[in-house]
């Protein structure tokens, strides 16, 4: 889909938008710019509609709405959620006040079924991108497609 970056581009964008710290995007990145801008010369960005712009907008809407994803001390600490496939799947929780976000990202080319053994992610959530409800408790098991991601919001 995005030849320049490979199939993991969306997963990387999700991670950088939900991890602790300020998300940095380069000028034109959300418009699919496929070149490096000249630094000391006028080099205009061709602004155009691009599918990746919707992903950025959706994630930054969440980042502004949910205190757990705010920057610095205003946001929640990033706490890893151990899972049974740590070489392929990265999972973590961020919580601040009554707001919580649980993120699961598959960085492998294979579907992964993981068991989540900790209790820090337990609870009832709504998946941010598709609105489905999901509950986690006990030794929750979760299947995620290759290079897939889920952002659960509580």
PETALIN-V992043 format. One record per residue. SS is DSSP state (alpha for helix, beta for strand, coil for the rest). PHI is phi in whole degrees, -180 to 180 (* if undefined). D_LAST is the distance of its C-alpha to the last C-alpha in whole Angstrom. Layout:
ss=SS phi=PHI d_last=D_LAST
ss=SS phi=PHI d_last=D_LAST
This chain:
ss=coil phi=* d_last=31
ss=coil phi=-120 d_last=31
ss=coil phi=-57 d_last=34
ss=coil phi=-68 d_last=35
ss=coil phi=-108 d_last=31
ss=coil phi=92 d_last=31
ss=coil phi=-71 d_last=28
ss=coil phi=-93 d_last=26
ss=alpha phi=-59 d_last=26
ss=alpha phi=-59 d_last=22
ss=alpha phi=-64 d_last=21
ss=alpha phi=-68 d_last=22
ss=alpha phi=-64 d_last=21
ss=alpha phi=-61 d_last=17
ss=alpha phi=-62 d_last=18
ss=alpha phi=-67 d_last=20
ss=alpha phi=-82 d_last=17
ss=alpha phi=-110 d_last=14
ss=coil phi=-73 d_last=16
ss=coil phi=-65 d_last=17
ss=coil phi=115 d_last=20
ss=coil phi=-91 d_last=21
ss=coil phi=-72 d_last=21
ss=coil phi=-112 d_last=25
ss=coil phi=-125 d_last=26
ss=coil phi=-87 d_last=30
ss=coil phi=-52 d_last=32
ss=coil phi=89 d_last=32
ss=alpha phi=-59 d_last=29
ss=alpha phi=-74 d_last=27
ss=alpha phi=-104 d_last=30
ss=coil phi=75 d_last=31
ss=coil phi=-56 d_last=34
ss=coil phi=-114 d_last=36
ss=coil phi=-147 d_last=38
ss=coil phi=-87 d_last=38
ss=coil phi=-73 d_last=39
ss=coil phi=-67 d_last=43
ss=coil phi=-83 d_last=42
ss=coil phi=-105 d_last=45
ss=coil phi=-126 d_last=46
ss=coil phi=-67 d_last=45
ss=coil phi=-141 d_last=43
ss=coil phi=-78 d_last=41
ss=coil phi=-92 d_last=38
ss=coil phi=-86 d_last=38
ss=coil phi=-78 d_last=35
ss=coil phi=-148 d_last=34
ss=coil phi=-66 d_last=31
ss=coil phi=-149 d_last=29
ss=alpha phi=-57 d_last=27
ss=alpha phi=-69 d_last=25
ss=alpha phi=-62 d_last=25
ss=alpha phi=-64 d_last=22
ss=alpha phi=-65 d_last=20
ss=alpha phi=-58 d_last=20
ss=alpha phi=-61 d_last=20
ss=alpha phi=-62 d_last=16
ss=alpha phi=-69 d_last=15
ss=alpha phi=-73 d_last=17
ss=alpha phi=-61 d_last=15
ss=alpha phi=-63 d_last=12
ss=alpha phi=-59 d_last=13
ss=alpha phi=-76 d_last=15
ss=alpha phi=-82 d_last=12
ss=coil phi=-109 d_last=9
ss=alpha phi=-59 d_last=11
ss=alpha phi=-60 d_last=10
ss=alpha phi=-100 d_last=12
ss=coil phi=-65 d_last=15
ss=coil phi=-81 d_last=18
ss=alpha phi=59 d_last=20
ss=alpha phi=-69 d_last=20
ss=alpha phi=-77 d_last=17
ss=coil phi=-100 d_last=15
ss=coil phi=-87 d_last=13
ss=beta phi=-67 d_last=15
ss=beta phi=-89 d_last=15
ss=beta phi=-116 d_last=16
ss=beta phi=-61 d_last=17
ss=coil phi=-108 d_last=16
ss=coil phi=-59 d_last=19
ss=beta phi=-137 d_last=20
ss=coil phi=-80 d_last=23
ss=coil phi=-132 d_last=24
ss=coil phi=-64 d_last=24
ss=coil phi=-80 d_last=27
ss=coil phi=-120 d_last=25
ss=beta phi=-122 d_last=21
ss=beta phi=-111 d_last=19
ss=beta phi=-137 d_last=16
ss=beta phi=-156 d_last=14
ss=beta phi=-123 d_last=11
ss=beta phi=-129 d_last=10
ss=beta phi=-137 d_last=9
ss=beta phi=-148 d_last=11
ss=coil phi=55 d_last=11
ss=coil phi=-95 d_last=8
ss=beta phi=-105 d_last=6
ss=beta phi=-144 d_last=5
ss=beta phi=-130 d_last=6
ss=beta phi=-119 d_last=8
ss=beta phi=-115 d_last=11
ss=beta phi=-130 d_last=14
ss=beta phi=-130 d_last=18
ss=beta phi=-99 d_last=21
ss=coil phi=-96 d_last=24
ss=coil phi=-112 d_last=27
ss=coil phi=-85 d_last=29
ss=coil phi=-121 d_last=28
ss=coil phi=-61 d_last=25
ss=beta phi=-125 d_last=24
ss=beta phi=-111 d_last=22
ss=beta phi=-117 d_last=21
ss=beta phi=-104 d_last=20
ss=beta phi=-106 d_last=17
ss=coil phi=-93 d_last=19
ss=coil phi=-94 d_last=17
ss=coil phi=-108 d_last=15
ss=coil phi=-68 d_last=13
ss=coil phi=-99 d_last=10
ss=coil phi=-59 d_last=10
ss=beta phi=143 d_last=8
ss=beta phi=-104 d_last=7
ss=beta phi=-132 d_last=5
ss=beta phi=-120 d_last=7
ss=beta phi=-73 d_last=9
ss=coil phi=-62 d_last=10
ss=coil phi=-84 d_last=13
ss=coil phi=-122 d_last=14
ss=coil phi=76 d_last=12
ss=coil phi=-75 d_last=12
ss=beta phi=-89 d_last=10
ss=beta phi=-147 d_last=10
ss=beta phi=-115 d_last=10
ss=beta phi=-127 d_last=12
ss=coil phi=-161 d_last=14
ss=coil phi=52 d_last=18
ss=coil phi=-86 d_last=19
ss=beta phi=-63 d_last=17
ss=beta phi=-116 d_last=19
ss=beta phi=-146 d_last=18
ss=beta phi=-111 d_last=20
ss=beta phi=-138 d_last=20
ss=coil phi=-70 d_last=23
ss=coil phi=-55 d_last=25
ss=coil phi=53 d_last=23
ss=coil phi=-89 d_last=20
ss=beta phi=-151 d_last=17
ss=beta phi=-136 d_last=13
ss=beta phi=-123 d_last=10
ss=beta phi=-96 d_last=7
ss=beta phi=-120 d_last=4
ss=coil phi=-122 d_last=0
